[in-house]
Amino acid sequence: MLAGSTAAAMALLPLLENTEARAQIVPKNDSRLLTVYSKYPGSGGDVRAYLARPKGNEKLPGVVVIHQNIGLDPHIEDVTRRVALEGS
């Protein structure tokens, strides 16, 4: 039984991995969005920011997405793009 359980767990493990390719819902180069990285001064040095907004000049409400302490990662950037598309 133990060997079978280990084999089953090893077979399922790749399906549980969180990879950038699988997690991304809105591609980085989505033609509906304008995205840009910027930096601004923080108390411990420059802070890197990511802006995503629908293309065009229409005035829309904004949302600030705050990431975890390790900084911007592909998942948070994707969440930002998804939120931006909700406003379009």
N, CA, C and O of each residue as an XYZ file, in Angstrom:
352
protein
N       0.818     -1.192      0.000
C       0.000      0.000      0.000
C       0.867      1.263      0.000
O       0.580      2.233     -0.702
N       1.917      1.226      0.791
C       2.762      2.409      0.879
C       3.411      2.716     -0.459
O       3.466      3.877     -0.863
N       3.899      1.709     -1.148
C       4.532      1.921     -2.453
C       3.523      2.476     -3.451
O       3.856      3.348     -4.253
N       2.293      1.973     -3.404
C       1.256      2.474     -4.303
C       0.908      3.928     -4.009
O       0.690      4.718     -4.928
N       0.856      4.275     -2.741
C       0.550      5.657     -2.355
C       1.656      6.607     -2.791
O       1.387      7.720     -3.243
N       2.887      6.166     -2.655
C       4.022      6.987     -3.078
C       4.003      7.176     -4.581
O       4.243      8.280     -5.071
N       3.722      6.118     -5.316
C       3.655      6.217     -6.776
C       2.534      7.153     -7.207
O       2.707      7.948     -8.130
N       1.396      7.064     -6.549
C       0.273      7.941     -6.880
C       0.622      9.396     -6.578
O       0.322     10.288     -7.371
N       1.254      9.631     -5.433
C       1.647     10.992     -5.067
C       2.652     11.562     -6.067
O       2.557     12.727     -6.453
N       3.605     10.745     -6.479
C       4.607     11.209     -7.443
C       3.976     11.492     -8.807
O       4.421     12.394     -9.516
N       2.961     10.744     -9.174
C       2.283     10.972    -10.444
C       1.461     12.255    -10.411
O       1.329     12.928    -11.434
N       0.911     12.603     -9.257
C       0.066     13.797     -9.128
C       0.864     15.066     -8.867
O       0.379     16.165     -9.137
N       2.057     14.936     -8.356
C       2.859     16.099     -7.991
C       3.035     17.106     -9.129
O       2.863     18.300     -8.883
N       3.365     16.702    -10.354
C       3.513     17.692    -11.427
C       2.226     18.473    -11.716
O       2.285     19.618    -12.165
N       1.075     17.865    -11.462
C      -0.191     18.553    -11.696
C      -0.452     19.639    -10.666
O      -1.229     20.560    -10.917
N       0.188     19.536     -9.515
C      -0.013     20.506     -8.439
C       0.968     21.658     -8.475
O       0.785     22.651     -7.771
N       2.013     21.540     -9.291
C       3.014     22.589     -9.348
C       2.405     23.865     -9.911
O       1.637     23.836    -10.872
N       2.760     24.972     -9.300
C       2.272     26.273     -9.742
C       3.314     26.881    -10.666
O       4.294     27.463    -10.202
N       3.111     26.751    -11.949
C       4.059     27.305    -12.902
C       3.493     28.572    -13.511
O       2.277     28.730    -13.619
N       4.373     29.469    -13.907
C       3.950     30.731    -14.502
C       3.102     30.498    -15.744
O       2.114     31.200    -15.958
N       3.471     29.537    -16.551
C       2.747     29.287    -17.801
C       1.309     28.865    -17.538
O       0.403     29.292    -18.253
N       1.088     28.048    -16.542
C      -0.268     27.597    -16.242
C      -1.082     28.649    -15.509
O      -2.298     28.728    -15.684
N      -0.425     29.450    -14.695
C      -1.129     30.402    -13.850
C      -1.591     31.636    -14.611
O      -2.582     32.257    -14.225
N      -0.906     32.001    -15.670
C      -1.226     33.229    -16.394
C      -2.565     33.114    -17.109
O      -2.796     32.165    -17.858
N      -3.440     34.076    -16.877
C      -4.746     34.117    -17.526
C      -4.758     35.178    -18.613
O      -5.247     34.930    -19.715
N      -4.226     36.357    -18.316
C      -4.145     37.440    -19.299
C      -2.683     37.574    -19.707
O      -1.839     37.868    -18.861
N      -2.360     37.366    -20.988
C      -0.958     37.424    -21.422
C      -0.346     38.812    -21.231
O      -1.047     39.824    -21.245
N       0.969     38.836    -21.055
C       1.682     40.101    -20.869
C       1.491     41.052    -22.043
O       1.482     42.269    -21.861
N       1.341     40.513    -23.229
C       1.238     41.354    -24.427
C      -0.200     41.479    -24.920
O      -0.423     41.645    -26.120
N      -1.179     41.402    -24.021
C      -2.586     41.528    -24.401
C      -2.808     42.878    -25.092
O      -2.472     43.926    -24.539
N      -3.366     42.845    -26.281
C      -3.506     44.065    -27.084
C      -4.523     45.048    -26.514
O      -4.565     46.199    -26.949
N      -5.330     44.635    -25.568
C      -6.329     45.535    -24.966
C      -5.755     46.405    -23.864
O      -6.409     47.335    -23.393
N      -4.511     46.097    -23.446
C      -3.931     46.767    -22.282
C      -2.671     47.539    -22.608
O      -1.944     47.213    -23.546
N      -2.428     48.569    -21.813
C      -1.147     49.267    -21.773
C      -0.522     48.877    -20.439
O      -1.119     49.105    -19.387
N       0.666     48.294    -20.472
C       1.357     47.903    -19.241
C       2.738     48.538    -19.221
O       3.389     48.681    -20.256
N       3.171     48.913    -18.031
C       4.480     49.555    -17.892
C       5.019     49.311    -16.481
O       4.265     49.292    -15.509
N       6.330     49.126    -16.390
C       7.013     49.053    -15.099
C       7.541     50.444    -14.776
O       7.945     51.186    -15.671
N       7.534     50.789    -13.504
C       8.114     52.059    -13.094
C       8.756     51.873    -11.723
O       8.523     50.877    -11.039
N       9.564     52.850    -11.342
C      10.200     52.844    -10.027
C       9.910     54.163     -9.340
O       9.820     55.212     -9.978
N       9.765     54.087     -8.028
C       9.621     55.302     -7.242
C      10.398     55.115     -5.947
O      10.604     53.985     -5.504
N      10.833     56.215     -5.335
C      11.677     56.098     -4.144
C      10.895     55.588     -2.938
O       9.771     56.018     -2.680
N      11.506     54.672     -2.211
C      10.944     54.162     -0.965
C      11.947     54.357      0.157
O      13.078     54.773     -0.093
N      11.557     54.067      1.375
C      12.445     54.297      2.518
C      13.681     53.395      2.485
O      14.727     53.764      3.018
N      13.568     52.213      1.864
C      14.707     51.307      1.798
C      15.326     51.222      0.417
O      16.099     50.307      0.135
N      14.995     52.160     -0.436
C      15.482     52.137     -1.813
C      14.328     52.190     -2.795
O      13.169     52.322     -2.401
N      14.647     52.089     -4.053
C      13.613     52.172     -5.077
C      12.617     51.024     -4.967
O      12.984     49.889     -4.662
N      11.350     51.342     -5.220
C      10.270     50.369     -5.231
C       9.841     50.187     -6.680
O       9.607     51.163     -7.392
N       9.738     48.948     -7.109
C       9.338     48.646     -8.477
C       7.819     48.490     -8.523
O       7.238     47.777     -7.705
N       7.192     49.149     -9.466
C       5.737     49.113     -9.601
C       5.358     48.631    -10.997
O       6.157     48.712    -11.929
N       4.144     48.134    -11.132
C       3.627     47.629    -12.401
C       2.259     48.239    -12.619
O       1.375     48.112    -11.772
N       2.082     48.897    -13.746
C       0.813     49.535    -14.083
C       0.194     48.800    -15.255
O       0.870     48.515    -16.244
N      -1.078     48.494    -15.149
C      -1.833     47.917    -16.257
C      -3.151     48.666    -16.344
O      -3.855     48.827    -15.348
N      -3.477     49.125    -17.552
C      -4.749     49.828    -17.739
C      -5.248     49.554    -19.149
O      -4.465     49.251    -20.049
N      -6.562     49.665    -19.332
C      -7.087     49.506    -20.682
C      -6.545     50.607    -21.595
O      -6.339     51.739    -21.156
N      -6.319     50.274    -22.854
C      -5.865     51.291    -23.803
C      -6.981     52.302    -24.033
O      -8.163     51.983    -23.907
N      -6.592     53.509    -24.368
C      -7.562     54.568    -24.613
C      -7.451     55.653    -23.575
O      -6.643     55.565    -22.651
N      -8.261     56.674    -23.730
C      -8.209     57.830    -22.831
C      -9.422     57.947    -21.919
O      -9.581     58.958    -21.234
N     -10.275     56.939    -21.897
C     -11.462     56.973    -21.055
C     -11.055     57.016    -19.585
O     -10.145     56.300    -19.165
N     -11.733     57.859    -18.805
C     -11.459     57.937    -17.370
C     -12.172     56.784    -16.678
O     -13.388     56.627    -16.796
N     -11.403     55.984    -15.958
C     -11.929     54.819    -15.258
C     -11.429     54.829    -13.821
O     -10.396     55.435    -13.535
N     -12.146     54.167    -12.908
C     -11.645     54.075    -11.532
C     -10.372     53.250    -11.492
O     -10.106     52.460    -12.399
N      -9.595     53.433    -10.451
C      -8.333     52.709    -10.300
C      -8.368     51.760     -9.125
O      -9.145     51.926     -8.185
N      -7.514     50.767     -9.197
C      -7.343     49.804     -8.113
C      -5.853     49.634     -7.892
O      -5.094     49.488     -8.850
N      -5.428     49.652     -6.641
C      -4.033     49.406     -6.312
C      -3.920     47.954     -5.845
O      -4.591     47.543     -4.898
N      -3.080     47.198     -6.507
C      -2.822     45.810     -6.122
C      -1.511     45.801     -5.336
O      -0.467     46.180     -5.867
N      -1.559     45.374     -4.089
C      -0.375     45.361     -3.241
C       0.138     43.934     -3.174
O      -0.589     43.009     -2.811
N       1.395     43.774     -3.526
C       1.985     42.438     -3.551
C       2.590     42.071     -2.211
O       2.686     42.897     -1.303
N       2.993     40.822     -2.107
C       3.612     40.338     -0.873
C       5.030     40.875     -0.727
O       5.521     41.574     -1.613
N       5.675     40.564      0.356
C       6.973     41.157      0.677
C       8.108     40.732     -0.263
O       9.169     41.356     -0.232
N       7.935     39.718     -1.082
C       9.012     39.309     -1.986
C       9.012     40.119     -3.278
O       9.888     39.931     -4.122
N       8.055     41.004     -3.441
C       8.022     41.866     -4.617
C       7.094     41.349     -5.692
O       6.356     40.383     -5.499
N       7.152     42.018     -6.829
C       6.303     41.637     -7.954
C       6.690     40.251     -8.455
O       7.872     39.941     -8.605
N       5.707     39.444     -8.707
C       5.957     38.151     -9.329
C       4.949     37.982    -10.471
O       4.000     38.761    -10.559
N       5.125     37.006    -11.332
C       4.236     36.854    -12.481
C       2.759     36.727    -12.110
O       1.894     37.199    -12.848
N       2.466     36.097    -10.978
C       1.062     35.950    -10.574
C       0.428     37.304    -10.251
O      -0.680     37.595    -10.700
N       1.125     38.121     -9.479
C       0.591     39.439     -9.107
C       0.447     40.316    -10.350
O      -0.526     41.060    -10.467
N       1.390     40.241    -11.268
C       1.273     41.002    -12.520
C       0.044     40.551    -13.300
O      -0.656     41.380    -13.880
N      -0.226     39.252    -13.322
C      -1.403     38.735    -14.014
C      -2.689     39.207    -13.337
O      -3.647     39.577    -14.016
N      -2.716     39.196    -12.010
C      -3.886     39.697    -11.278
C      -4.123     41.164    -11.634
O      -5.266     41.581    -11.817
N      -3.060     41.938    -11.731
C      -3.175     43.351    -12.089
C      -3.786     43.509    -13.482
O      -4.660     44.352    -13.686
N      -3.332     42.709    -14.429
C      -3.906     42.773    -15.790
C      -5.375     42.372    -15.787
O      -6.186     42.981    -16.485
N      -5.723     41.353    -15.009
C      -7.121     40.927    -14.933
C      -8.016     42.030    -14.369
O      -9.105     42.278    -14.886
N      -7.555     42.683    -13.316
C      -8.320     43.766    -12.719
C      -8.482     44.910    -13.711
O      -9.558     45.500    -13.812
N      -7.418     45.225    -14.443
C      -7.485     46.301    -15.434
C      -8.523     46.001    -16.509
O      -9.235     46.906    -16.943
N      -8.619     44.778    -16.933
C      -9.595     44.418    -17.957
C     -11.028     44.471    -17.445
O     -11.961     44.667    -18.224
N     -11.204     44.302    -16.162
C     -12.557     44.402    -15.588
C     -13.106     45.809    -15.730
O     -14.320     46.001    -15.792
N     -12.221     46.791    -15.783
C     -12.665     48.175    -15.893
C     -12.914     48.631    -17.316
O     -13.424     49.730    -17.532
N     -12.561     47.806    -18.288
C     -12.702     48.249    -19.685
C     -14.089     48.000    -20.231
O     -14.363     48.316    -21.389
